[in-house]
């Protein structure tokens, strides 16, 4: 598998580990992102919640599959190239606003993981995994 280091892989989860996840409409309740860092030969996984940013690293090009698989099941994954857009957080800081910020994706009206998922696909994101 080849990886463009300007791409983020975005994981959309059908379940949330928080009480308020049940209140989120749509199929997806949480979103996180990860990418391959070629200069260190590691994968970085970033997961945001109201407690802060949780960062995990996994070594190697292909070795990432085993330790990361637990974090990625079940989920849908899309690959999106980072946009060179000016962006600032708007409103409350959530997993969706965190991912939009990392992608340089300035769509203030997108507030749920479902809305982000469908909009990324409309913007040309590549569907990787269901």
Buried (B, 14 or more C-beta within 10 A) or exposed (E): EEBEEEBBBBBBBBEBEBEEBEEBEBBBBBBBBBBBEEEEEBBBBBBBBEEEEEEBEBEEEEEBEEBBEEBBEEBBBBBBBBEEEEBEEBEEBBBBBBBBBBBBBBBEEBBBBBBBBBBBEEBEBEEEBE
